[in-house]
Amino acid sequence: MKKLYLVLLSIFLFQGCSGLRVTPTKLDKNGKAVSYAPVPVEDVKIYSVTKVKGDEFAIVSLEGQGPSVDKIFENFRKIASENGANYVSGFKLKTELKSEMVSYQSCSGSGPGGAGTSCTTQIRTETKQYYKATGSLVRKSE
Amino acid sequence: MKKLLAFLLIGSFLTGCASVSFAPADLKKSYAKRTGAQDIKLYRTEQPKGEVIEVGTLNGNGNPDKIIEYFREKASEQGGDAIISLEPYPGGYSATVIRMKD
């Protein structure tokens, strides 16, 4: 049992925190974050090197496990669309392979009330891909 | 049998496999192929002179030589002329496909 806790703890430490963060970078006269009406997802353009002249109002950071760049773009388009940005500029993607210890428990045999059941825990190392994508939300009138 | 399959999978990954994905910058635009895969130029810190259109982003994992080969093929298929901002990461690369403005 102690082993299992150790494995779960190490997996947690290896994974770290993941998720989405939208940080407003522009405030209005009242000190509130500038917001725009949503735009259709298909109108959102995502650029890495092309400079976009418009109103840059937030930074997006998205971390997670596994998906390919088209899935990451899909998520970015959704976030930009909901926040009213028709452009994402300065898109950067970093991917990393990490080794994780994963435990598997298998049990065999069963008697009345679970008597006679024996369980074994195997610990394996698995390689998983993680990504971190960042970009700026820009509203540009067209 | 399962062990054998696992060995074959791991072996093929280590010796030559790579997975590459592409995402377009603009969902409403597509470009006709005009540069062959072997003529796609790679740039890491520079980019070709002249105005360019950003076609999309590439990401690949696995064997580095294979990733570059697949990047070229993908860039050519998507109507790109060159690959810029080629960034190596542990286990892979990311890059941007561009097309020269006519």
gemmi code that builds the backbone of each chain (N, CA, C; Angstrom):
import gemmi

chains = {
    "A": [
        ("MET", (0.828, -1.214, 0.000), (0.000, 0.000, 0.000), (0.862, 1.264, 0.000)),
        ("LYS", (1.962, 1.190, 0.830), (2.872, 2.334, 0.882), (3.454, 2.631, -0.497)),
        ("LYS", (3.764, 1.494, -1.190), (4.340, 1.623, -2.535), (3.399, 2.387, -3.450)),
        ("LEU", (2.108, 2.036, -3.358), (1.100, 2.648, -4.210), (1.040, 4.155, -3.973)),
        ("TYR", (1.063, 4.547, -2.684), (1.049, 5.967, -2.359), (2.265, 6.681, -2.944)),
        ("LEU", (3.421, 6.015, -2.815), (4.655, 6.606, -3.344), (4.559, 6.804, -4.851)),
        ("VAL", (3.996, 5.788, -5.526), (3.860, 5.863, -6.985), (2.931, 6.991, -7.368)),
        ("LEU", (1.774, 7.078, -6.672), (0.819, 8.142, -6.977), (1.439, 9.516, -6.739)),
        ("LEU", (2.214, 9.625, -5.652), (2.870, 10.884, -5.330), (3.880, 11.257, -6.407)),
        ("SER", (4.645, 10.263, -6.847), (5.665, 10.563, -7.865), (5.022, 10.944, -9.192)),
        ("ILE", (3.889, 10.293, -9.519), (3.193, 10.658, -10.761), (2.736, 12.111, -10.675)),
        ("PHE", (2.174, 12.479, -9.500), (1.698, 13.838, -9.292), (2.846, 14.844, -9.464)),
        ("LEU", (3.993, 14.508, -8.855), (5.148, 15.415, -8.930), (5.671, 15.526, -10.351)),
        ("PHE", (5.671, 14.400, -11.072), (6.163, 14.410, -12.448), (5.270, 15.267, -13.343)),
        ("GLN", (3.959, 15.136, -13.131), (3.025, 15.821, -14.015), (3.018, 17.324, -13.786)),
        ("GLY", (3.117, 17.740, -12.520), (3.048, 19.148, -12.206), (1.656, 19.670, -12.503)),
        ("CYS", (1.532, 20.997, -12.583), (0.225, 21.573, -12.848), (0.012, 21.680, -14.348)),
        ("SER", (-1.218, 21.536, -14.774), (-1.499, 21.695, -16.190), (-2.812, 22.431, -16.342)),
        ("GLY", (-3.020, 23.032, -17.505), (-4.294, 23.676, -17.742), (-4.189, 24.928, -18.567)),
        ("LEU", (-5.252, 25.683, -18.499), (-5.397, 26.889, -19.307), (-5.287, 28.132, -18.429)),
        ("ARG", (-4.592, 29.127, -18.956), (-4.527, 30.400, -18.246), (-4.685, 31.531, -19.257)),
        ("VAL", (-5.665, 32.395, -19.020), (-5.843, 33.582, -19.862), (-5.556, 34.787, -18.977)),
        ("THR", (-4.503, 35.530, -19.315), (-4.100, 36.675, -18.498), (-4.368, 37.973, -19.255)),
        ("PRO", (-5.322, 38.777, -18.764), (-5.587, 40.059, -19.443), (-4.366, 40.977, -19.360)),
        ("THR", (-4.085, 41.669, -20.446), (-2.926, 42.575, -20.439), (-3.348, 44.022, -20.648)),
        ("LYS", (-4.652, 44.241, -20.856), (-5.111, 45.607, -21.111), (-6.338, 45.919, -20.244)),
        ("LEU", (-6.311, 47.084, -19.601), (-7.433, 47.464, -18.741), (-8.157, 48.677, -19.325)),
        ("ASP", (-9.474, 48.753, -19.048), (-10.227, 49.926, -19.515), (-10.115, 51.059, -18.480)),
        ("LYS", (-10.891, 52.144, -18.679), (-10.798, 53.305, -17.781), (-11.197, 52.974, -16.349)),
        ("ASN", (-12.049, 51.961, -16.215), (-12.508, 51.574, -14.872), (-11.614, 50.523, -14.219)),
        ("GLY", (-10.543, 50.223, -14.862), (-9.608, 49.250, -14.294), (-10.003, 47.810, -14.549)),
        ("LYS", (-11.011, 47.607, -15.416), (-11.438, 46.235, -15.719), (-10.777, 45.758, -17.010)),
        ("ALA", (-10.626, 44.448, -17.081), (-9.992, 43.874, -18.273), (-10.825, 44.177, -19.523)),
        ("VAL", (-10.169, 44.584, -20.579), (-10.849, 44.887, -21.849), (-11.464, 43.595, -22.385)),
        ("SER", (-12.727, 43.674, -22.829), (-13.362, 42.469, -23.387), (-14.041, 42.797, -24.712)),
        ("TYR", (-14.169, 41.793, -25.529), (-14.781, 41.952, -26.846), (-15.857, 40.897, -27.049)),
        ("ALA", (-16.768, 41.180, -27.964), (-17.830, 40.217, -28.282), (-17.214, 39.013, -28.988)),
        ("PRO", (-17.746, 37.820, -28.727), (-17.173, 36.618, -29.359), (-17.165, 36.683, -30.886)),
        ("VAL", (-16.225, 35.978, -31.472), (-16.132, 35.901, -32.944), (-16.278, 34.422, -33.345)),
        ("PRO", (-16.721, 34.163, -34.599), (-16.815, 32.747, -35.013), (-15.443, 32.059, -34.992)),
        ("VAL", (-15.451, 30.816, -34.571), (-14.198, 30.041, -34.459), (-13.431, 30.025, -35.781)),
        ("GLU", (-14.168, 29.867, -36.884), (-13.502, 29.760, -38.191), (-12.847, 31.064, -38.653)),
        ("ASP", (-13.149, 32.162, -37.949), (-12.535, 33.452, -38.306), (-11.202, 33.677, -37.592)),
        ("VAL", (-10.873, 32.812, -36.650), (-9.648, 33.020, -35.860), (-8.427, 32.522, -36.637)),
        ("LYS", (-7.455, 33.418, -36.787), (-6.199, 33.047, -37.457), (-5.103, 32.952, -36.399)),
        ("ILE", (-4.255, 31.951, -36.564), (-3.182, 31.750, -35.579), (-1.823, 31.884, -36.252)),
        ("TYR", (-1.052, 32.878, -35.822), (0.249, 33.135, -36.435), (1.393, 33.030, -35.433)),
        ("SER", (2.487, 32.466, -35.898), (3.688, 32.367, -35.054), (4.651, 33.507, -35.344)),
        ("VAL", (4.871, 33.769, -36.629), (5.885, 34.759, -37.007), (5.300, 36.034, -37.623)),
        ("THR", (4.081, 35.956, -38.137), (3.469, 37.129, -38.761), (3.053, 38.138, -37.690)),
        ("LYS", (3.457, 39.397, -37.888), (3.084, 40.428, -36.908), (1.667, 40.913, -37.204)),
        ("VAL", (0.854, 40.971, -36.170), (-0.539, 41.401, -36.340), (-0.700, 42.768, -35.685)),
        ("LYS", (-1.141, 43.745, -36.496), (-1.349, 45.092, -35.941), (-2.801, 45.199, -35.496)),
        ("GLY", (-3.005, 45.179, -34.222), (-4.359, 45.263, -33.685), (-4.288, 45.511, -32.197)),
        ("ASP", (-5.382, 45.237, -31.503), (-5.423, 45.451, -30.067), (-5.105, 44.146, -29.330)),
        ("GLU", (-3.882, 44.083, -28.800), (-3.482, 42.887, -28.054), (-3.985, 43.038, -26.624)),
        ("PHE", (-4.834, 42.132, -26.170), (-5.456, 42.345, -24.860), (-5.297, 41.197, -23.859)),
        ("ALA", (-4.732, 40.085, -24.265), (-4.533, 38.998, -23.284), (-3.465, 38.018, -23.753)),
        ("ILE", (-2.925, 37.295, -22.811), (-1.955, 36.239, -23.114), (-2.601, 34.904, -22.736)),
        ("VAL", (-2.461, 33.936, -23.617), (-3.022, 32.607, -23.337), (-1.892, 31.598, -23.154)),
        ("SER", (-2.029, 30.786, -22.133), (-1.070, 29.713, -21.907), (-1.871, 28.427, -21.698)),
        ("LEU", (-1.525, 27.426, -22.469), (-2.262, 26.165, -22.398), (-1.272, 25.009, -22.262)),
        ("GLU", (-1.458, 24.229, -21.218), (-0.567, 23.083, -20.997), (-1.386, 21.809, -20.932)),
        ("GLY", (-0.821, 20.733, -21.383), (-1.551, 19.478, -21.304), (-0.727, 18.311, -21.791)),
        ("GLN", (-1.402, 17.208, -21.935), (-0.713, 15.994, -22.358), (-1.228, 15.527, -23.706)),
        ("GLY", (-0.296, 15.214, -24.571), (-0.606, 14.443, -25.758), (-1.017, 15.039, -27.078)),
        ("PRO", (-2.020, 15.930, -27.133), (-2.614, 16.196, -28.445), (-1.628, 16.697, -29.491)),
        ("SER", (-1.981, 16.473, -30.737), (-1.169, 16.967, -31.845), (-1.463, 18.453, -32.041)),
        ("VAL", (-0.650, 19.099, -32.866), (-0.754, 20.554, -33.014), (-2.115, 20.985, -33.555)),
        ("ASP", (-2.762, 20.136, -34.365), (-4.084, 20.542, -34.876), (-5.120, 20.584, -33.745)),
        ("LYS", (-5.006, 19.698, -32.766), (-5.916, 19.724, -31.611), (-5.640, 20.952, -30.747)),
        ("ILE", (-4.331, 21.273, -30.601), (-3.957, 22.442, -29.792), (-4.496, 23.706, -30.470)),
        ("PHE", (-4.370, 23.776, -31.798), (-4.901, 24.925, -32.553), (-6.421, 25.016, -32.371)),
        ("GLU", (-7.087, 23.862, -32.370), (-8.546, 23.821, -32.197), (-8.915, 24.446, -30.844)),
        ("ASN", (-8.174, 24.067, -29.805), (-8.425, 24.620, -28.467), (-8.140, 26.122, -28.424)),
        ("PHE", (-7.052, 26.523, -29.054), (-6.685, 27.939, -29.080), (-7.745, 28.762, -29.815)),
        ("ARG", (-8.254, 28.210, -30.931), (-9.289, 28.922, -31.703), (-10.539, 29.122, -30.841)),
        ("LYS", (-10.885, 28.085, -30.066), (-12.074, 28.145, -29.215), (-11.886, 29.231, -28.140)),
        ("ILE", (-10.710, 29.242, -27.516), (-10.435, 30.228, -26.455), (-10.467, 31.643, -27.041)),
        ("ALA", (-9.802, 31.816, -28.205), (-9.755, 33.137, -28.844), (-11.160, 33.583, -29.229)),
        ("SER", (-11.921, 32.677, -29.809), (-13.282, 32.970, -30.250), (-14.157, 33.433, -29.073)),
        ("GLU", (-14.099, 32.712, -27.966), (-14.910, 33.049, -26.787), (-14.505, 34.398, -26.190)),
        ("ASN", (-13.218, 34.725, -26.322), (-12.724, 35.973, -25.744), (-12.769, 37.148, -26.727)),
        ("GLY", (-13.277, 36.908, -27.912), (-13.445, 37.985, -28.885), (-12.201, 38.349, -29.671)),
        ("ALA", (-11.252, 37.437, -29.743), (-10.026, 37.718, -30.518), (-10.136, 37.047, -31.887)),
        ("ASN", (-9.870, 37.807, -32.941), (-9.891, 37.169, -34.255), (-8.478, 36.773, -34.724)),
        ("TYR", (-7.493, 37.082, -33.882), (-6.113, 36.652, -34.173), (-5.434, 36.150, -32.903)),
        ("VAL", (-4.576, 35.168, -33.096), (-3.637, 34.776, -32.038), (-2.266, 35.047, -32.642)),
        ("SER", (-1.499, 35.907, -31.996), (-0.168, 36.196, -32.546), (0.916, 35.652, -31.613)),
        ("GLY", (2.093, 35.491, -32.166), (3.234, 35.001, -31.370), (3.020, 33.613, -30.801)),
        ("PHE", (2.313, 32.772, -31.563), (2.055, 31.409, -31.066), (3.363, 30.627, -30.950)),
        ("LYS", (3.551, 30.027, -29.794), (4.753, 29.197, -29.580), (4.331, 27.868, -28.966)),
        ("LEU", (4.963, 26.820, -29.450), (4.630, 25.489, -28.934), (5.900, 24.767, -28.496)),
        ("LYS", (5.866, 24.253, -27.281), (6.987, 23.445, -26.791), (6.428, 22.099, -26.381)),
        ("THR", (7.066, 21.063, -26.875), (6.621, 19.731, -26.456), (7.770, 19.039, -25.735)),
        ("GLU", (7.416, 18.127, -24.874), (8.440, 17.445, -24.081), (7.998, 16.022, -23.779)),
        ("LEU", (8.937, 15.110, -23.866), (8.633, 13.724, -23.496), (9.076, 13.518, -22.054)),
        ("LYS", (8.176, 12.988, -21.233), (8.524, 12.770, -19.824), (8.291, 11.316, -19.453)),
        ("SER", (9.203, 10.818, -18.637), (9.036, 9.441, -18.142), (8.261, 9.471, -16.839)),
        ("GLU", (7.304, 8.573, -16.743), (6.491, 8.517, -15.535), (6.442, 7.094, -15.018)),
        ("MET", (6.363, 6.979, -13.701), (6.184, 5.651, -13.119), (4.689, 5.417, -12.935)),
        ("VAL", (4.244, 4.331, -13.490), (2.822, 4.011, -13.394), (2.689, 2.645, -12.725)),
        ("SER", (1.720, 2.537, -11.804), (1.551, 1.250, -11.122), (0.319, 0.513, -11.636)),
        ("TYR", (0.453, -0.775, -11.760), (-0.658, -1.634, -12.168), (-0.849, -2.687, -11.087)),
        ("GLN", (-2.085, -2.867, -10.674), (-2.346, -3.871, -9.648), (-3.216, -4.978, -10.243)),
        ("SER", (-2.780, -6.189, -10.058), (-3.609, -7.313, -10.514), (-3.865, -8.258, -9.350)),
        ("CYS", (-5.100, -8.705, -9.233), (-5.489, -9.583, -8.139), (-5.990, -10.916, -8.692)),
        ("SER", (-5.751, -11.959, -7.962), (-6.255, -13.262, -8.395), (-6.754, -14.055, -7.192)),
        ("GLY", (-7.688, -14.964, -7.483), (-8.238, -15.824, -6.445), (-9.281, -15.102, -5.626)),
        ("SER", (-10.327, -15.798, -5.247), (-11.332, -15.183, -4.393), (-12.023, -16.257, -3.571)),
        ("GLY", (-12.197, -15.930, -2.342), (-12.892, -16.847, -1.456), (-14.051, -16.127, -0.814)),
        ("PRO", (-14.719, -16.762, 0.132), (-15.826, -16.087, 0.802), (-15.334, -14.830, 1.520)),
        ("GLY", (-15.990, -13.712, 1.240), (-15.606, -12.446, 1.875), (-14.265, -11.931, 1.416)),
        ("GLY", (-13.828, -12.363, 0.243), (-12.569, -11.874, -0.314), (-11.358, -12.599, 0.235)),
        ("ALA", (-11.587, -13.612, 1.043), (-10.470, -14.356, 1.621), (-9.728, -15.114, 0.525)),
        ("GLY", (-8.420, -15.182, 0.627), (-7.614, -15.928, -0.341), (-7.246, -15.128, -1.572)),
        ("THR", (-7.642, -13.865, -1.614), (-7.302, -13.028, -2.769), (-5.890, -12.490, -2.582)),
        ("SER", (-5.050, -12.654, -3.622), (-3.706, -12.069, -3.518), (-3.502, -11.070, -4.642)),
        ("CYS", (-2.937, -9.960, -4.299), (-2.731, -8.886, -5.280), (-1.247, -8.594, -5.436)),
        ("THR", (-0.862, -8.294, -6.669), (0.521, -7.875, -6.911), (0.511, -6.524, -7.614)),
        ("THR", (1.456, -5.683, -7.231), (1.552, -4.356, -7.844), (2.810, -4.288, -8.684)),
        ("GLN", (2.631, -3.939, -9.952), (3.784, -3.788, -10.847), (4.001, -2.307, -11.127)),
        ("ILE", (5.255, -1.912, -11.139), (5.560, -0.513, -11.458), (6.315, -0.471, -12.780)),
        ("ARG", (5.763, 0.301, -13.705), (6.414, 0.426, -15.017), (6.716, 1.891, -15.307)),
        ("THR", (7.700, 2.099, -16.165), (7.995, 3.460, -16.597), (7.376, 3.676, -17.974)),
        ("GLU", (6.565, 4.711, -18.107), (5.942, 5.014, -19.398), (6.358, 6.407, -19.846)),
        ("THR", (6.538, 6.562, -21.158), (6.916, 7.867, -21.690), (5.684, 8.559, -22.265)),
        ("LYS", (5.438, 9.756, -21.797), (4.271, 10.505, -22.277), (4.704, 11.871, -22.797)),
        ("GLN", (3.924, 12.375, -23.760), (4.267, 13.669, -24.348), (3.433, 14.785, -23.724)),
        ("TYR", (4.122, 15.846, -23.333), (3.426, 17.006, -22.781), (3.707, 18.215, -23.668)),
        ("TYR", (2.803, 19.185, -23.633), (3.030, 20.387, -24.440), (2.724, 21.632, -23.617)),
        ("LYS", (3.326, 22.724, -24.038), (2.981, 24.025, -23.491), (2.877, 24.976, -24.667)),
        ("ALA", (1.712, 25.555, -24.838), (1.492, 26.477, -25.952), (1.151, 27.852, -25.401)),
        ("THR", (1.728, 28.886, -26.005), (1.421, 30.253, -25.579), (1.134, 31.116, -26.802)),
        ("GLY", (0.383, 32.166, -26.601), (0.069, 33.096, -27.685), (-0.643, 34.310, -27.126)),
        ("SER", (-0.718, 35.369, -27.934), (-1.413, 36.588, -27.507), (-2.726, 36.733, -28.249)),
        ("LEU", (-3.763, 37.141, -27.539), (-5.064, 37.376, -28.170), (-5.093, 38.800, -28.720)),
        ("VAL", (-5.463, 38.910, -29.996), (-5.485, 40.220, -30.662), (-6.830, 40.418, -31.347)),
        ("ARG", (-7.402, 41.603, -31.183), (-8.627, 41.967, -31.901), (-8.228, 42.987, -32.965)),
        ("LYS", (-8.566, 42.651, -34.181), (-8.213, 43.552, -35.287), (-9.461, 43.765, -36.126)),
        ("SER", (-9.803, 45.025, -36.375), (-10.987, 45.287, -37.212), (-10.614, 45.097, -38.671)),
        ("GLU", (-11.496, 44.362, -39.394), (-11.178, 44.062, -40.806), (-12.285, 44.546, -41.730)),
    ],
    "B": [
        ("MET", (3.236, -13.279, -27.549), (2.879, -12.559, -28.780), (2.793, -11.044, -28.533)),
        ("LYS", (2.174, -10.722, -27.357), (2.052, -9.301, -27.010), (3.426, -8.667, -26.825)),
        ("LYS", (4.339, -9.456, -26.173), (5.691, -8.947, -25.935), (6.406, -8.666, -27.252)),
        ("LEU", (6.213, -9.607, -28.199), (6.863, -9.464, -29.495), (6.371, -8.190, -30.205)),
        ("LEU", (5.059, -7.985, -30.150), (4.496, -6.791, -30.775), (5.032, -5.513, -30.129)),
        ("ALA", (5.113, -5.552, -28.777), (5.635, -4.386, -28.052), (7.075, -4.111, -28.446)),
        ("PHE", (7.892, -5.179, -28.564), (9.291, -5.023, -28.982), (9.379, -4.414, -30.375)),
        ("LEU", (8.533, -4.918, -31.283), (8.550, -4.412, -32.660), (8.168, -2.944, -32.700)),
        ("LEU", (7.166, -2.590, -31.891), (6.715, -1.193, -31.862), (7.816, -0.277, -31.343)),
        ("ILE", (8.417, -0.677, -30.225), (9.483, 0.136, -29.622), (10.667, 0.225, -30.578)),
        ("GLY", (10.996, -0.916, -31.183), (12.120, -0.959, -32.118), (11.920, -0.031, -33.295)),
        ("SER", (10.713, -0.062, -33.874), (10.456, 0.770, -35.044), (10.461, 2.244, -34.673)),
        ("PHE", (10.013, 2.544, -33.419), (10.017, 3.928, -32.960), (11.439, 4.451, -32.830)),
        ("LEU", (12.300, 3.613, -32.250), (13.677, 4.037, -32.013), (14.483, 4.129, -33.298)),
        ("THR", (14.202, 3.252, -34.240), (15.051, 3.221, -35.423), (14.559, 4.099, -36.562)),
        ("GLY", (13.310, 4.411, -36.622), (12.942, 5.199, -37.790), (11.588, 5.850, -37.798)),
        ("CYS", (10.746, 5.651, -36.815), (9.400, 6.190, -36.899), (9.326, 7.629, -36.394)),
        ("ALA", (8.394, 8.359, -36.953), (8.145, 9.720, -36.500), (6.697, 10.051, -36.776)),
        ("SER", (6.121, 10.865, -35.920), (4.759, 11.324, -36.197), (4.779, 12.842, -36.324)),
        ("VAL", (4.101, 13.323, -37.357), (4.106, 14.748, -37.658), (2.671, 15.236, -37.797)),
        ("SER", (2.384, 16.391, -37.207), (1.046, 16.964, -37.393), (1.177, 18.409, -37.877)),
        ("PHE", (0.148, 18.844, -38.615), (0.135, 20.197, -39.195), (-1.174, 20.879, -38.833)),
        ("ALA", (-1.113, 22.173, -38.536), (-2.335, 22.940, -38.292), (-2.276, 24.228, -39.101)),
        ("PRO", (-3.322, 24.523, -39.901), (-3.296, 25.733, -40.727), (-3.491, 27.010, -39.910)),
        ("ALA", (-2.833, 28.085, -40.329), (-2.970, 29.368, -39.631), (-4.360, 29.957, -39.862)),
        ("ASP", (-4.877, 29.776, -41.070), (-6.175, 30.344, -41.440), (-7.042, 29.223, -42.020)),
        ("LEU", (-8.155, 28.943, -41.340), (-9.014, 27.827, -41.784), (-9.678, 28.095, -43.127)),
        ("LYS", (-9.753, 29.380, -43.492), (-10.472, 29.729, -44.724), (-9.568, 29.775, -45.952)),
        ("LYS", (-8.288, 29.544, -45.748), (-7.373, 29.619, -46.900), (-6.621, 28.305, -47.108)),
        ("SER", (-6.477, 27.958, -48.385), (-5.627, 26.813, -48.715), (-4.770, 27.218, -49.918)),
        ("TYR", (-3.647, 26.590, -50.050), (-2.696, 26.981, -51.092), (-2.334, 25.796, -51.974)),
        ("ALA", (-2.223, 26.065, -53.266), (-1.879, 24.991, -54.212), (-0.412, 24.618, -54.064)),
        ("LYS", (-0.145, 23.345, -54.198), (1.233, 22.869, -54.099), (2.042, 23.416, -55.268)),
        ("ARG", (3.229, 23.951, -54.996), (4.059, 24.449, -56.101), (5.550, 24.165, -55.896)),
        ("THR", (5.943, 23.793, -54.688), (7.358, 23.467, -54.434), (7.451, 22.006, -53.985)),
        ("GLY", (8.310, 21.269, -54.632), (8.490, 19.854, -54.291), (9.120, 19.697, -52.913)),
        ("ALA", (8.849, 18.567, -52.268), (9.365, 18.336, -50.903), (10.881, 18.511, -50.830)),
        ("GLN", (11.584, 18.026, -51.864), (13.060, 18.099, -51.836), (13.571, 19.535, -51.991)),
        ("ASP", (12.696, 20.455, -52.473), (13.118, 21.852, -52.663), (12.684, 22.781, -51.531)),
        ("ILE", (12.002, 22.212, -50.535), (11.591, 23.017, -49.373), (12.841, 23.327, -48.555)),
        ("LYS", (13.099, 24.631, -48.346), (14.288, 25.009, -47.579), (13.953, 25.140, -46.100)),
        ("LEU", (14.951, 24.821, -45.291), (14.773, 24.882, -43.840), (15.571, 26.035, -43.256)),
        ("TYR", (14.935, 26.811, -42.400), (15.613, 27.913, -41.718), (15.301, 27.834, -40.234)),
        ("ARG", (16.320, 28.127, -39.427), (16.056, 28.131, -37.987), (16.073, 29.551, -37.430)),
        ("THR", (17.109, 30.306, -37.791), (17.218, 31.659, -37.237), (16.972, 32.751, -38.282)),
        ("GLU", (16.895, 32.356, -39.523), (16.665, 33.354, -40.576), (15.408, 32.988, -41.344)),
        ("GLN", (15.046, 33.845, -42.291), (13.958, 33.470, -43.186), (14.218, 34.080, -44.549)),
        ("PRO", (13.610, 33.536, -45.608), (13.896, 34.044, -46.940), (13.521, 35.527, -47.079)),
        ("LYS", (14.241, 36.223, -47.937), (13.948, 37.646, -48.139), (12.635, 37.797, -48.902)),
        ("GLY", (11.938, 38.863, -48.645), (10.678, 39.116, -49.328), (9.491, 38.867, -48.428)),
        ("GLU", (8.311, 39.245, -48.944), (7.092, 39.090, -48.141), (6.642, 37.633, -48.129)),
        ("VAL", (6.182, 37.216, -46.964), (5.762, 35.816, -46.841), (4.349, 35.708, -46.265)),
        ("ILE", (3.720, 34.587, -46.553), (2.411, 34.260, -45.978), (2.656, 33.094, -45.029)),
        ("GLU", (2.124, 33.191, -43.821), (2.265, 32.088, -42.879), (1.176, 31.043, -43.169)),
        ("VAL", (1.592, 29.868, -43.515), (0.641, 28.812, -43.914), (0.157, 28.008, -42.705)),
        ("GLY", (1.061, 27.691, -41.797), (0.647, 26.912, -40.628), (1.820, 26.450, -39.782)),
        ("THR", (1.501, 25.638, -38.789), (2.512, 25.164, -37.829), (2.666, 23.650, -37.903)),
        ("LEU", (3.908, 23.214, -37.793), (4.223, 21.777, -37.811), (4.748, 21.356, -36.449)),
        ("ASN", (4.423, 20.148, -36.074), (4.989, 19.588, -34.855), (5.278, 18.110, -35.106)),
        ("GLY", (6.448, 17.648, -34.652), (6.785, 16.245, -34.899), (7.555, 15.617, -33.761)),
        ("ASN", (7.343, 14.334, -33.578), (8.065, 13.570, -32.546), (8.631, 12.299, -33.141)),
        ("GLY", (9.773, 11.866, -32.599), (10.372, 10.617, -33.052), (11.758, 10.827, -33.619)),
        ("ASN", (12.079, 10.016, -34.622), (13.403, 10.076, -35.250), (13.613, 11.431, -35.953)),
        ("PRO", (14.647, 12.190, -35.559), (14.847, 13.543, -36.109), (14.931, 13.598, -37.640)),
        ("ASP", (15.663, 12.658, -38.256), (15.795, 12.659, -39.713), (14.442, 12.464, -40.384)),
        ("LYS", (13.652, 11.558, -39.806), (12.319, 11.291, -40.353), (11.409, 12.509, -40.177)),
        ("ILE", (11.529, 13.164, -39.014), (10.681, 14.347, -38.765), (10.940, 15.385, -39.851)),
        ("ILE", (12.216, 15.652, -40.133), (12.571, 16.661, -41.140), (12.030, 16.251, -42.512)),
        ("GLU", (12.180, 14.967, -42.819), (11.663, 14.456, -44.103), (10.146, 14.665, -44.199)),
        ("TYR", (9.418, 14.309, -43.127), (7.953, 14.464, -43.116), (7.547, 15.939, -43.100)),
        ("PHE", (8.340, 16.770, -42.411), (8.063, 18.216, -42.402), (8.089, 18.747, -43.835)),
        ("ARG", (9.136, 18.353, -44.588), (9.270, 18.814, -45.974), (8.056, 18.372, -46.803)),
        ("GLU", (7.676, 17.108, -46.621), (6.538, 16.568, -47.384), (5.257, 17.323, -47.041)),
        ("LYS", (5.036, 17.527, -45.751), (3.821, 18.215, -45.291), (3.796, 19.659, -45.790)),
        ("ALA", (4.948, 20.341, -45.703), (5.030, 21.737, -46.144), (4.717, 21.836, -47.635)),
        ("SER", (5.257, 20.906, -48.400), (5.006, 20.884, -49.849), (3.521, 20.648, -50.142)),
        ("GLU", (2.928, 19.664, -49.467), (1.491, 19.344, -49.648), (0.604, 20.550, -49.362)),
        ("GLN", (1.000, 21.343, -48.357), (0.167, 22.466, -47.907), (0.425, 23.740, -48.707)),
        ("GLY", (1.252, 23.642, -49.742), (1.515, 24.803, -50.601), (2.607, 25.714, -50.082)),
        ("GLY", (3.422, 25.215, -49.162), (4.505, 26.027, -48.617), (5.735, 26.029, -49.520)),
        ("ASP", (6.592, 27.049, -49.331), (7.854, 27.132, -50.075), (9.053, 26.879, -49.166)),
        ("ALA", (8.860, 27.121, -47.861), (9.978, 26.956, -46.919), (9.457, 26.694, -45.513)),
        ("ILE", (10.373, 26.217, -44.678), (10.069, 25.987, -43.266), (10.986, 26.888, -42.459)),
        ("ILE", (10.384, 27.681, -41.573), (11.210, 28.587, -40.755), (10.975, 28.311, -39.263)),
        ("SER", (11.771, 28.991, -38.440), (11.655, 28.859, -36.971), (11.674, 27.407, -36.514)),
        ("LEU", (12.549, 26.633, -37.108), (12.663, 25.220, -36.742), (13.249, 25.124, -35.335)),
        ("GLU", (12.471, 24.619, -34.410), (12.895, 24.552, -33.002), (12.981, 23.108, -32.517)),
        ("PRO", (14.176, 22.683, -32.111), (14.260, 21.331, -31.548), (13.857, 21.312, -30.075)),
        ("TYR", (13.134, 20.281, -29.671), (12.767, 20.063, -28.273), (13.099, 18.622, -27.927)),
        ("PRO", (13.144, 18.307, -26.637), (13.413, 16.903, -26.295), (12.368, 15.995, -26.949)),
        ("GLY", (12.831, 15.174, -27.858), (11.925, 14.235, -28.523), (11.241, 14.748, -29.762)),
        ("GLY", (11.485, 15.993, -30.145), (10.785, 16.475, -31.337), (11.189, 17.853, -31.827)),
        ("TYR", (10.397, 18.341, -32.810), (10.636, 19.648, -33.409), (9.300, 20.346, -33.620)),
        ("SER", (9.327, 21.679, -33.623), (8.178, 22.426, -34.114), (8.716, 23.428, -35.123)),
        ("ALA", (7.850, 23.873, -36.045), (8.303, 24.778, -37.098), (7.103, 25.471, -37.741)),
        ("THR", (7.405, 26.472, -38.571), (6.355, 27.221, -39.252), (6.528, 27.079, -40.759)),
        ("VAL", (5.426, 26.817, -41.455), (5.464, 26.702, -42.922), (5.100, 28.060, -43.519)),
        ("ILE", (5.930, 28.535, -44.461), (5.629, 29.814, -45.110), (5.584, 29.656, -46.632)),
        ("ARG", (4.917, 30.631, -47.265), (4.817, 30.659, -48.724), (5.192, 32.070, -49.153)),
        ("MET", (6.016, 32.174, -50.170), (6.440, 33.494, -50.636), (5.264, 34.157, -51.348)),
        ("LYS", (5.091, 35.472, -51.082), (4.014, 36.207, -51.771), (4.384, 36.388, -53.226)),
        ("ASP", (3.398, 36.228, -54.108), (3.662, 36.333, -55.554), (3.983, 37.771, -55.959)),
    ],
}
model = gemmi.Model(1)
for chain_id, residues in chains.items():
    chain = gemmi.Chain(chain_id)
    for i, (resn, *xyz) in enumerate(residues, 1):
        res = gemmi.Residue()
        res.name, res.seqid = resn, gemmi.SeqId(i, " ")
        for name, pos in zip(("N", "CA", "C"), xyz):
            atom = gemmi.Atom()
            atom.name, atom.element = name, gemmi.Element(name[0])
            atom.pos, atom.b_iso = gemmi.Position(*pos), 0.0
            res.add_atom(atom)
        chain.add_residue(res)
    model.add_chain(chain)
structure = gemmi.Structure()
structure.add_model(model)
structure.setup_entities()
